[in-house]
Amino acid sequence: MARKFLLSFVLVLALSLSASADVTVRLGVTGSVYDEMWQPVKEMLAKEGIKLEVIQFTDYVTPNRALADGDIDLNGFQHRIYFADELQSRGYKLTNIANTFVVPLNLYSIKIKTLDELKDGDVIAIPNDPTNGGRAIKVLATSGIITLREGAGFNPTKEDIASYSKKITIQELAANTIPSALPDIAAGVINDTYALDYGLKASDAVFADQAREKEYWNLIAARTSDLSDPAKLETYAKIVKAYQSETMKNHLAELYGGFFRPVGWDEDLLAPFKK
């Protein structure tokens, strides 16, 4: 009898431990700022048995490829228009499962304080990927540095530039290299995460981006095939809920005032997959 009781106890204990075992989710990001950003989410999820691992990438190309290849489970580094371009150009089967924030794409410089100081021959760097490059072109147009030809599309290129206020050169560089290039150029349009990693603040901008279009909302992406798995869907829904929480809203405001503004948290993008 004692032996049967012991075996039963061991079985119940094993089942209990199995049920409480952590589920590990690997989230791909670009920029060390995300380690601190996601910390409150990690703490909230840990209480629900979900271990969130933040995996750093150094560029914008690799995280979607890693997600498509199954090396990570989610990523959270890009805005909608970049994501759409990646899906179209690379054929990835990925889905936007949550809106996160919108951020400025500002113009920074360590050589000039105002745009009036720009002179002929100066170089301004912009990201060399199509979507951030197009957004940067629009920032330069809004600032008055350039004008765009009539009929330029939502995502313009250098070929859409009609005129320049000064005889500057626009140089296309990998987005993550522009901060380190600032000593050698007049100014650069820099993505938020790379600006923060370099120690720049929104208030340091020579010109502040005002764009708030929905296409520039950032997101969390998952493999589309994973959304048909009830267990993964439930886990991802908990991650979205933790991110789109009052705790995170306060966290973003306190630590990154001027950079990350919550948007679209009232949209349940996982609803079509829930049964």
C-alpha positions as CSV (number, residue, x, y, z in Angstrom):
1,M,0.0,0.0,0.0
2,A,2.8,2.4,0.9
3,R,4.6,1.6,-2.3
4,K,1.4,2.3,-4.4
5,F,0.9,5.6,-2.5
6,L,4.5,6.6,-3.2
7,L,4.2,5.8,-6.9
8,S,1.0,7.8,-7.1
9,F,2.6,10.8,-5.3
10,V,5.6,10.7,-7.7
11,L,3.2,10.6,-10.7
12,V,1.1,13.5,-9.4
13,L,4.3,15.5,-8.7
14,A,5.7,14.8,-12.1
15,L,2.5,15.9,-13.8
16,S,2.4,19.0,-11.7
17,L,5.9,20.0,-12.6
18,S,5.2,19.3,-16.3
19,A,2.2,21.5,-16.2
20,S,4.1,24.4,-14.6
21,A,7.1,24.1,-16.8
22,D,8.1,27.4,-18.5
23,V,7.2,28.0,-22.1
24,T,10.2,29.8,-23.8
25,V,9.5,32.4,-26.5
26,R,12.3,33.9,-28.4
27,L,11.7,37.5,-29.5
28,G,14.0,39.1,-32.1
29,V,14.8,42.9,-31.9
30,T,17.4,45.4,-33.1
31,G,18.9,47.7,-30.6
32,S,19.9,47.4,-27.0
33,V,17.0,49.7,-26.0
34,Y,14.6,46.8,-26.4
35,D,16.3,44.9,-23.6
36,E,15.1,47.5,-21.1
37,M,11.9,48.2,-23.0
38,W,10.6,44.6,-22.7
39,Q,11.7,44.1,-19.1
40,P,8.3,44.8,-17.5
41,V,6.7,42.4,-20.0
42,K,9.2,39.7,-19.2
43,E,8.4,40.1,-15.5
44,M,4.7,39.9,-16.1
45,L,5.0,36.9,-18.3
46,A,7.2,35.0,-15.9
47,K,4.4,34.9,-13.4
48,E,2.3,33.1,-16.1
49,G,5.0,30.5,-16.8
50,I,6.3,32.2,-20.0
51,K,10.0,32.9,-20.3
52,L,10.6,35.6,-22.9
53,E,14.1,35.7,-24.3
54,V,15.0,38.9,-26.1
55,I,17.4,38.1,-29.0
56,Q,19.5,40.9,-30.4
57,F,20.1,41.5,-34.1
58,T,22.4,44.2,-35.6
59,D,20.4,45.0,-38.7
60,Y,16.9,45.1,-40.1
61,V,17.2,42.3,-42.6
62,T,18.0,39.3,-40.4
63,P,15.1,39.3,-37.8
64,N,12.4,38.6,-40.4
65,R,14.6,35.9,-42.0
66,A,15.2,34.4,-38.6
67,L,11.5,34.4,-37.9
68,A,10.6,32.8,-41.2
69,D,13.3,30.1,-40.7
70,G,12.1,29.3,-37.2
71,D,15.2,30.5,-35.4
72,I,13.0,32.8,-33.3
73,D,9.3,32.8,-32.4
74,L,8.4,36.5,-32.7
75,N,10.1,39.8,-33.6
76,G,9.3,43.3,-32.6
77,F,11.5,45.9,-34.4
78,Q,9.8,47.2,-37.6
79,H,7.0,49.3,-38.7
80,R,4.1,48.3,-41.0
81,I,5.4,49.6,-44.3
82,Y,8.8,47.9,-43.9
83,F,7.0,44.7,-42.9
84,A,4.8,44.8,-45.9
85,D,7.8,45.4,-48.2
86,E,9.6,42.4,-46.7
87,L,6.6,40.1,-47.2
88,Q,6.2,41.2,-50.8
89,S,9.9,41.1,-51.8
90,R,11.0,38.0,-49.8
91,G,7.8,36.0,-49.8
92,Y,7.8,35.4,-46.0
93,K,4.7,33.9,-44.4
94,L,4.5,36.2,-41.4
95,T,1.6,38.0,-39.7
96,N,1.4,41.2,-37.7
97,I,-0.2,40.2,-34.4
98,A,-0.1,43.4,-32.4
99,N,0.5,47.2,-32.7
100,T,3.2,48.6,-30.3
101,F,4.2,52.2,-30.8
102,V,5.1,54.9,-33.3
103,V,8.4,56.7,-33.2
104,P,9.9,59.7,-34.9
105,L,12.6,59.5,-37.6
106,N,14.6,62.5,-36.7
107,L,17.5,64.4,-38.3
108,Y,20.5,64.6,-36.1
109,S,23.9,66.3,-36.3
110,I,27.0,66.9,-34.1
111,K,28.2,69.7,-36.5
112,I,25.3,72.0,-36.8
113,K,22.6,73.3,-34.5
114,T,20.0,74.5,-37.0
115,L,19.2,73.8,-40.6
116,D,20.2,77.3,-41.5
117,E,23.8,76.2,-41.0
118,L,23.7,73.7,-43.8
119,K,26.0,74.7,-46.7
120,D,26.8,73.6,-50.3
121,G,28.7,70.4,-50.4
122,D,27.4,69.0,-47.1
123,V,26.4,65.4,-46.9
124,I,23.2,64.1,-45.3
125,A,22.9,60.4,-44.6
126,I,19.6,58.4,-44.9
127,P,18.9,54.7,-44.3
128,N,19.5,52.6,-47.4
129,D,16.6,50.3,-47.0
130,P,13.6,51.3,-49.3
131,T,11.0,52.0,-46.6
132,N,13.1,53.9,-44.0
133,G,14.8,55.6,-46.9
134,G,11.5,56.8,-48.3
135,R,10.4,58.0,-44.9
136,A,13.7,59.8,-44.5
137,I,13.3,61.5,-47.9
138,K,9.9,62.8,-46.7
139,V,11.5,64.1,-43.5
140,L,14.0,66.1,-45.5
141,A,11.1,67.4,-47.7
142,T,9.1,68.5,-44.6
143,S,12.2,70.2,-43.2
144,G,12.5,72.3,-46.4
145,I,15.9,70.8,-47.3
146,I,14.4,69.4,-50.5
147,T,11.2,69.5,-52.4
148,L,9.5,66.5,-54.1
149,R,8.2,66.3,-57.6
150,E,4.5,66.4,-58.1
151,G,3.1,62.8,-58.0
152,A,5.8,61.4,-55.8
153,G,4.4,58.3,-54.1
154,F,4.0,57.5,-50.4
155,N,7.5,56.0,-50.3
156,P,9.7,58.4,-52.4
157,T,13.3,57.9,-53.6
158,K,16.1,60.3,-54.5
159,E,14.8,60.3,-58.0
160,D,11.6,62.0,-56.8
161,I,13.5,65.0,-55.5
162,A,12.6,68.1,-57.5
163,S,14.9,70.7,-55.9
164,Y,17.4,71.3,-53.1
165,S,17.6,74.3,-50.8
166,K,21.4,73.8,-50.7
167,K,23.7,71.8,-53.0
168,I,23.9,68.9,-50.6
169,T,24.6,65.2,-51.2
170,I,22.2,62.6,-49.9
171,Q,24.2,59.5,-49.0
172,E,22.4,56.2,-48.4
173,L,23.9,54.1,-45.6
174,A,22.9,51.1,-43.6
175,A,20.6,52.4,-40.8
176,N,22.8,51.1,-38.0
177,T,25.9,52.8,-39.3
178,I,24.5,56.4,-39.5
179,P,25.1,57.3,-35.9
180,S,28.8,56.5,-36.1
181,A,29.1,58.4,-39.3
182,L,27.9,61.7,-37.8
183,P,31.5,63.0,-37.2
184,D,32.1,62.7,-41.0
185,I,28.8,64.1,-42.3
186,A,26.7,67.2,-41.8
187,A,23.6,65.4,-40.5
188,G,21.8,62.0,-40.7
189,V,18.3,60.7,-40.4
190,I,18.5,58.1,-37.7
191,N,16.1,55.4,-36.6
192,D,14.9,55.6,-32.9
193,T,16.7,52.5,-31.6
194,Y,20.0,53.4,-33.1
195,A,19.7,57.0,-31.9
196,L,19.1,55.8,-28.3
197,D,22.0,53.3,-28.6
198,Y,24.2,56.1,-29.6
199,G,23.1,58.2,-26.7
200,L,21.0,60.7,-28.7
201,K,17.7,62.1,-27.3
202,A,14.7,63.3,-29.2
203,S,15.5,66.8,-28.0
204,D,18.9,66.6,-29.7
205,A,17.3,66.5,-33.2
206,V,18.1,69.3,-35.6
207,F,14.7,68.6,-37.1
208,A,12.0,66.5,-35.5
209,D,9.9,64.2,-37.5
210,Q,6.1,64.8,-37.3
211,A,4.9,61.9,-39.3
212,R,2.3,59.7,-37.5
213,E,0.8,57.7,-40.4
214,K,-0.5,54.3,-39.6
215,E,2.0,52.8,-42.0
216,Y,4.7,53.8,-39.5
217,W,3.2,52.0,-36.5
218,N,5.6,49.4,-35.2
219,L,4.4,45.8,-34.6
220,I,5.0,42.3,-33.3
221,A,5.3,39.7,-36.0
222,A,4.8,35.9,-35.8
223,R,4.9,33.0,-38.3
224,T,1.5,32.7,-39.8
225,S,1.5,28.9,-39.5
226,D,2.0,29.2,-35.7
227,L,-1.3,31.0,-35.3
228,S,-3.2,27.8,-36.1
229,D,-1.6,26.2,-33.0
230,P,-4.0,26.9,-30.1
231,A,-1.2,26.7,-27.5
232,K,1.0,29.1,-29.3
233,L,-1.9,31.4,-30.0
234,E,-2.8,31.5,-26.3
235,T,0.9,32.3,-25.4
236,Y,1.2,35.0,-28.0
237,A,-2.1,36.6,-26.8
238,K,-0.7,36.8,-23.3
239,I,2.5,38.4,-24.6
240,V,0.4,41.0,-26.5
241,K,-1.8,41.7,-23.5
242,A,1.3,42.2,-21.3
243,Y,2.8,44.6,-23.8
244,Q,-0.4,46.6,-24.3
245,S,-0.8,47.2,-20.6
246,E,-1.0,50.2,-18.4
247,T,2.3,49.1,-16.9
248,M,4.0,49.3,-20.3
249,K,2.3,52.6,-21.1
250,N,3.8,54.1,-18.0
251,H,7.2,52.5,-18.6
252,L,7.4,53.9,-22.2
253,A,6.5,57.4,-21.0
254,E,8.9,57.4,-18.1
255,L,12.0,56.0,-19.9
256,Y,11.6,57.1,-23.5
257,G,9.6,60.3,-23.4
258,G,9.5,61.8,-26.9
259,F,10.5,58.5,-28.7
260,F,7.9,55.7,-28.2
261,R,4.2,56.6,-28.3
262,P,1.7,53.7,-27.9
263,V,-0.7,53.3,-30.8
264,G,-3.4,50.9,-31.9
265,W,-3.7,49.0,-28.7
266,D,-7.4,48.9,-29.1
267,E,-7.1,46.7,-32.2
268,D,-7.2,42.9,-31.6
269,L,-5.1,41.6,-34.5
270,L,-5.3,38.1,-33.2
271,A,-9.1,38.0,-33.3
272,P,-9.4,36.3,-36.7
273,F,-7.3,33.4,-35.5
274,K,-9.2,32.7,-32.3
275,K,-11.8,30.0,-32.5
